[in-house]
Amino acid sequence: MRSFVFYVTVFLVFIFHMGLDAQDRQVFRSTDAIIDVESYADPGLVFIDPAYLPARVYFADGQIQDAMLRYNILLDQMQFLSRRGEVMNLSLLPAFNRIEFDDRVFIHGREHGYLELLLDGQIRLLQKRRIRVEGQPVARGAYGMTDQTSAIDITENLHRGGRIITLDNHNRGEIEITLRYFSSFFIIKEEKMIPIGSRRQFLREFSEHRSDLRSFISSNNIDFDEAADLTKLIDYLDGLLQQGQ
């Protein structure tokens, strides 16, 4: 009986970890001549929320426009439905300052595209979401077993245009495509956008508060890959900066 319980427990743990992995990674295969990546992609990976949600767009000239939008991470687009039901990309012209949903705020930068504004204090904290696309041809070995060959230049053929990302596969061989979700974080300090990917990088930017920040990071087990932890850290930093004014 104990043996049975043990194997069931191992199985459940395995399934649990598969579920976690499925949130940030997807693998599929195709023999299409032109592989439309998004048509295969899991909506749970591509979108923060696949539904079109009420949003307000604040334009640089002071105008405000209501819209139903969703953010496509794969294409880095803020999308809406046309009257004909076609998926359209929100134009960057005229320029807008921010897009507000009920619980999220996005800005758009020339270099990084759409970023979520997590904190809007003296130091602004931003999160950039991306999905990396990798393609690799698969060769058939002995007894029909599959064997991945070198990636050659398949990923060089990846191109972004309009509303699609495609891989060219004119030989119609089997290609294994991997989608990997990842996010990175930035702060805006004195109008400059600065990446914060590690404790050392962060402390270097605020050396005048190094001791206090180091203690806070250690006592709160701050993970520089977690939005909630960085929000807590930047909120604490804001307090330090206000005290020094």
Buried (B, 14 or more C-beta within 10 A) or exposed (E): EEEEEEEEEEEEEEEEEEEEEEEEBBEBEBEEEEBEBBEBBBEEBBBBEEEBBEBBBBEEEEEEEEBEBBBBBBBBBBBBEEEEEEBEBBEEEEEBEBBBBEEBBBBBEEEBBBBBBBBEEBBBBBBBBBBEBBBBBBEEEEEEEEEEEEBEEBBEBBEEEEBBBBBBBEEEEBBBBEBBBEBBBBBBBEEEBBBBEEBEEBBEBBEEBEEBBEEBBEEEEBEBEBBEBBBBBBBBBBEBBEEEE
